[in-house]
Amino acid sequence: MVPDAALSATLAAVRPAGLSGNESGVFWLGERASIARIRSVVIPSGAGVVESPGCWQVSADVFGSITRWAVPRRLCLLGMAHTHMPDVPVALSRTDRTHSVQVPGLLEIIIGNAGEDANHREWAWYVREERGYHQLTESELSIRVRLEFGVAVDSWRADARGVYLLDNYEEPRVQ
Protein backbone atom coordinates (compact mmCIF):
# COMPACT_ATOMS: atom_id res chain seq x y z
CA MET A 1 0.00 0.00 0.00
CA VAL A 2 1.41 3.35 -1.07
CA PRO A 3 -0.32 6.49 0.21
CA ASP A 4 -0.76 9.14 -2.46
CA ALA A 5 0.85 11.45 0.12
CA ALA A 6 4.08 9.42 -0.26
CA LEU A 7 4.07 10.13 -4.00
CA SER A 8 3.56 13.86 -3.37
CA ALA A 9 6.26 13.96 -0.67
CA THR A 10 8.64 12.12 -3.00
CA LEU A 11 8.15 14.60 -5.83
CA ALA A 12 8.50 17.58 -3.47
CA ALA A 13 11.75 16.12 -2.17
CA VAL A 14 13.45 15.28 -5.49
CA ARG A 15 12.45 18.24 -7.63
CA PRO A 16 14.78 20.86 -6.08
CA ALA A 17 17.84 18.76 -6.96
CA GLY A 18 16.39 18.15 -10.43
CA LEU A 19 16.01 21.87 -10.99
CA SER A 20 19.72 22.19 -10.16
CA GLY A 21 20.54 19.50 -12.73
CA ASN A 22 21.14 16.69 -10.23
CA GLU A 23 19.66 13.26 -9.53
CA SER A 24 18.05 12.72 -6.14
CA GLY A 25 15.96 10.17 -4.31
CA VAL A 26 14.06 9.09 -1.23
CA PHE A 27 13.48 5.97 0.84
CA TRP A 28 10.03 4.62 1.66
CA LEU A 29 9.77 2.94 5.04
CA GLY A 30 6.94 1.03 6.65
CA GLU A 31 5.93 -2.32 8.04
CA ARG A 32 6.89 -5.45 6.12
CA ALA A 33 3.93 -7.85 6.28
CA SER A 34 1.68 -9.79 3.93
CA ILE A 35 0.40 -6.34 2.97
CA ALA A 36 3.27 -3.87 3.35
CA ARG A 37 2.36 -0.24 4.01
CA ILE A 38 4.49 2.84 3.41
CA ARG A 39 4.38 5.08 6.51
CA SER A 40 7.38 7.38 6.16
CA VAL A 41 9.32 9.09 3.40
CA VAL A 42 12.97 9.61 4.33
CA ILE A 43 14.94 12.14 2.30
CA PRO A 44 18.70 11.61 2.42
CA SER A 45 20.51 14.95 2.06
CA GLY A 46 23.59 16.73 3.31
CA ALA A 47 26.52 14.91 4.91
CA GLY A 48 26.97 11.49 3.32
CA VAL A 49 24.76 12.09 0.26
CA VAL A 50 25.90 12.78 -3.30
CA GLU A 51 23.48 14.42 -5.74
CA SER A 52 25.10 14.98 -9.14
CA PRO A 53 23.97 15.04 -12.79
CA GLY A 54 24.53 11.31 -13.26
CA CYS A 55 24.47 9.89 -9.78
CA TRP A 56 22.53 9.77 -6.52
CA GLN A 57 24.58 8.06 -3.83
CA VAL A 58 23.89 7.46 -0.13
CA SER A 59 26.77 6.51 2.18
CA ALA A 60 26.81 3.65 4.67
CA ASP A 61 26.78 6.26 7.47
CA VAL A 62 23.44 7.61 6.24
CA PHE A 63 22.02 4.09 5.94
CA GLY A 64 23.24 3.51 9.50
CA SER A 65 21.48 6.65 10.78
CA ILE A 66 18.25 5.58 9.11
CA THR A 67 18.51 2.03 10.44
CA ARG A 68 19.20 3.16 14.03
CA TRP A 69 16.18 5.47 13.81
CA ALA A 70 13.86 2.98 12.07
CA VAL A 71 14.39 -0.20 14.10
CA PRO A 72 12.86 1.02 17.38
CA ARG A 73 9.90 2.35 15.37
CA ARG A 74 9.43 -1.07 13.73
CA LEU A 75 10.01 0.40 10.30
CA CYS A 76 12.03 -1.11 7.50
CA LEU A 77 13.02 -0.12 4.00
CA LEU A 78 10.24 -1.06 1.58
CA GLY A 79 11.19 1.05 -1.41
CA MET A 80 13.51 3.58 -2.96
CA ALA A 81 12.61 6.15 -5.57
CA HIS A 82 15.17 8.17 -7.46
CA THR A 83 15.27 10.42 -10.47
CA HIS A 84 16.92 10.18 -13.82
CA MET A 85 17.71 13.30 -15.79
CA PRO A 86 15.94 14.33 -19.02
CA ASP A 87 17.08 12.24 -22.01
CA VAL A 88 18.11 9.38 -19.67
CA PRO A 89 15.90 6.30 -19.96
CA VAL A 90 13.34 5.78 -17.21
CA ALA A 91 14.77 2.37 -16.43
CA LEU A 92 17.23 0.83 -14.00
CA SER A 93 20.77 1.33 -15.19
CA ARG A 94 23.40 -1.37 -14.82
CA THR A 95 24.73 0.53 -11.79
CA ASP A 96 21.20 0.71 -10.31
CA ARG A 97 20.86 -3.07 -10.74
CA THR A 98 24.24 -4.04 -9.30
CA HIS A 99 25.16 -1.33 -6.76
CA SER A 100 21.77 -0.67 -5.21
CA VAL A 101 20.08 -2.32 -2.25
CA GLN A 102 19.63 -6.03 -2.95
CA VAL A 103 16.75 -6.97 -0.60
CA PRO A 104 14.06 -9.34 -1.92
CA GLY A 105 10.68 -7.60 -2.18
CA LEU A 106 12.19 -4.09 -2.30
CA LEU A 107 10.51 -1.63 -4.67
CA GLU A 108 12.84 0.45 -6.81
CA ILE A 109 11.18 3.32 -8.65
CA ILE A 110 12.69 5.56 -11.31
CA ILE A 111 11.14 8.99 -11.88
CA GLY A 112 11.98 10.61 -15.19
CA ASN A 113 12.82 14.15 -16.24
CA ALA A 114 14.59 15.05 -12.99
CA GLY A 115 11.39 14.54 -11.00
CA GLU A 116 9.09 16.45 -13.32
CA ASP A 117 7.17 13.33 -14.39
CA ALA A 118 4.34 13.70 -11.90
CA ASN A 119 2.20 10.77 -13.05
CA HIS A 120 3.31 7.66 -11.13
CA ARG A 121 2.20 5.48 -14.05
CA GLU A 122 4.98 7.07 -16.14
CA TRP A 123 7.57 6.00 -13.57
CA ALA A 124 9.45 2.71 -13.90
CA TRP A 125 8.51 0.33 -11.06
CA TYR A 126 10.76 -2.61 -10.22
CA VAL A 127 10.72 -5.23 -7.50
CA ARG A 128 13.83 -7.06 -6.32
CA GLU A 129 13.37 -10.80 -6.70
CA GLU A 130 15.74 -13.75 -6.26
CA ARG A 131 17.32 -13.35 -9.70
CA GLY A 132 17.49 -9.57 -9.64
CA TYR A 133 15.22 -6.64 -10.36
CA HIS A 134 12.03 -7.28 -12.33
CA GLN A 135 10.17 -4.40 -13.96
CA LEU A 136 6.48 -4.46 -13.14
CA THR A 137 4.16 -4.34 -16.12
CA GLU A 138 1.16 -2.03 -15.87
CA SER A 139 -1.10 -4.97 -14.98
CA GLU A 140 1.38 -6.24 -12.34
CA LEU A 141 1.63 -2.72 -10.93
CA SER A 142 -2.15 -2.46 -10.55
CA ILE A 143 -2.21 -5.81 -8.70
CA ARG A 144 0.92 -5.52 -6.53
CA VAL A 145 0.92 -1.80 -5.68
CA ARG A 146 -2.22 -0.13 -4.38
CA LEU A 147 -2.59 3.58 -3.80
CA GLU A 148 -4.19 4.73 -0.55
CA PHE A 149 -5.91 8.10 -0.66
CA GLY A 150 -6.24 10.37 2.36
CA VAL A 151 -3.58 8.49 4.37
CA ALA A 152 -0.83 10.68 5.83
CA VAL A 153 2.87 9.89 5.80
CA ASP A 154 5.64 11.43 7.86
CA SER A 155 8.50 13.11 6.01
CA TRP A 156 12.00 12.97 7.43
CA ARG A 157 15.46 14.16 6.40
CA ALA A 158 18.45 11.92 7.07
CA ASP A 159 22.18 12.48 6.94
CA ALA A 160 25.25 10.86 8.48
CA ARG A 161 24.44 12.47 11.87
CA GLY A 162 20.79 11.46 12.25
CA VAL A 163 17.16 11.59 11.12
CA TYR A 164 15.06 14.74 11.48
CA LEU A 165 11.31 15.34 11.18
CA LEU A 166 10.36 17.77 8.43
CA ASP A 167 7.54 20.20 8.98
CA ASN A 168 6.33 21.08 5.48
CA TYR A 169 9.89 20.77 4.16
CA GLU A 170 11.18 23.52 6.42
CA GLU A 171 14.23 23.34 8.66
CA PRO A 172 14.30 19.95 10.44
CA ARG A 173 13.87 19.47 14.15
CA VAL A 174 15.87 16.72 15.83
CA GLN A 175 13.99 13.59 16.95
C-alpha positions in Angstrom: 0.0 0.0 0.0 1.4 3.4 -1.1 -0.3 6.5 0.2 -0.8 9.1 -2.5 0.9 11.4 0.1 4.1 9.4 -0.3 4.1 10.1 -4.0 3.6 13.9 -3.4 6.3 14.0 -0.7 8.6 12.1 -3.0 8.1 14.6 -5.8 8.5 17.6 -3.5 11.8 16.1 -2.2 13.4 15.3 -5.5 12.4 18.2 -7.6 14.8 20.9 -6.1 17.8 18.8 -7.0 16.4 18.2 -10.4 16.0 21.9 -11.0 19.7 22.2 -10.2 20.5 19.5 -12.7 21.1 16.7 -10.2 19.7 13.3 -9.5 18.0 12.7 -6.1 16.0 10.2 -4.3 14.1 9.1 -1.2 13.5 6.0 0.8 10.0 4.6 1.7 9.8 2.9 5.0 6.9 1.0 6.7 5.9 -2.3 8.0 6.9 -5.5 6.1 3.9 -7.9 6.3 1.7 -9.8 3.9 0.4 -6.3 3.0 3.3 -3.9 3.4 2.4 -0.2 4.0 4.5 2.8 3.4 4.4 5.1 6.5 7.4 7.4 6.2 9.3 9.1 3.4 13.0 9.6 4.3 14.9 12.1 2.3 18.7 11.6 2.4 20.5 14.9 2.1 23.6 16.7 3.3 26.5 14.9 4.9 27.0 11.5 3.3 24.8 12.1 0.3 25.9 12.8 -3.3 23.5 14.4 -5.7 25.1 15.0 -9.1 24.0 15.0 -12.8 24.5 11.3 -13.3 24.5 9.9 -9.8 22.5 9.8 -6.5 24.6 8.1 -3.8 23.9 7.5 -0.1 26.8 6.5 2.2 26.8 3.7 4.7 26.8 6.3 7.5 23.4 7.6 6.2 22.0 4.1 5.9 23.2 3.5 9.5 21.5 6.7 10.8 18.3 5.6 9.1 18.5 2.0 10.4 19.2 3.2 14.0 16.2 5.5 13.8 13.9 3.0 12.1 14.4 -0.2 14.1 12.9 1.0 17.4 9.9 2.3 15.4 9.4 -1.1 13.7 10.0 0.4 10.3 12.0 -1.1 7.5 13.0 -0.1 4.0 10.2 -1.1 1.6 11.2 1.0 -1.4 13.5 3.6 -3.0 12.6 6.2 -5.6 15.2 8.2 -7.5 15.3 10.4 -10.5 16.9 10.2 -13.8 17.7 13.3 -15.8 15.9 14.3 -19.0 17.1 12.2 -22.0 18.1 9.4 -19.7 15.9 6.3 -20.0 13.3 5.8 -17.2 14.8 2.4 -16.4 17.2 0.8 -14.0 20.8 1.3 -15.2 23.4 -1.4 -14.8 24.7 0.5 -11.8 21.2 0.7 -10.3 20.9 -3.1 -10.7 24.2 -4.0 -9.3 25.2 -1.3 -6.8 21.8 -0.7 -5.2 20.1 -2.3 -2.3 19.6 -6.0 -2.9 16.8 -7.0 -0.6 14.1 -9.3 -1.9 10.7 -7.6 -2.2 12.2 -4.1 -2.3 10.5 -1.6 -4.7 12.8 0.4 -6.8 11.2 3.3 -8.6 12.7 5.6 -11.3 11.1 9.0 -11.9 12.0 10.6 -15.2 12.8 14.1 -16.2 14.6 15.1 -13.0 11.4 14.5 -11.0 9.1 16.5 -13.3 7.2 13.3 -14.4 4.3 13.7 -11.9 2.2 10.8 -13.1 3.3 7.7 -11.1 2.2 5.5 -14.1 5.0 7.1 -16.1 7.6 6.0 -13.6 9.5 2.7 -13.9 8.5 0.3 -11.1 10.8 -2.6 -10.2 10.7 -5.2 -7.5 13.8 -7.1 -6.3 13.4 -10.8 -6.7 15.7 -13.7 -6.3 17.3 -13.4 -9.7 17.5 -9.6 -9.6 15.2 -6.6 -10.4 12.0 -7.3 -12.3 10.2 -4.4 -14.0 6.5 -4.5 -13.1 4.2 -4.3 -16.1 1.2 -2.0 -15.9 -1.1 -5.0 -15.0 1.4 -6.2 -12.3 1.6 -2.7 -10.9 -2.1 -2.5 -10.5 -2.2 -5.8 -8.7 0.9 -5.5 -6.5 0.9 -1.8 -5.7 -2.2 -0.1 -4.4 -2.6 3.6 -3.8 -4.2 4.7 -0.6 -5.9 8.1 -0.7 -6.2 10.4 2.4 -3.6 8.5 4.4 -0.8 10.7 5.8 2.9 9.9 5.8 5.6 11.4 7.9 8.5 13.1 6.0 12.0 13.0 7.4 15.5 14.2 6.4 18.4 11.9 7.1 22.2 12.5 6.9 25.3 10.9 8.5 24.4 12.5 11.9 20.8 11.5 12.3 17.2 11.6 11.1 15.1 14.7 11.5 11.3 15.3 11.2 10.4 17.8 8.4 7.5 20.2 9.0 6.3 21.1 5.5 9.9 20.8 4.2 11.2 23.5 6.4 14.2 23.3 8.7 14.3 20.0 10.4 13.9 19.5 14.2 15.9 16.7 15.8 14.0 13.6 16.9 
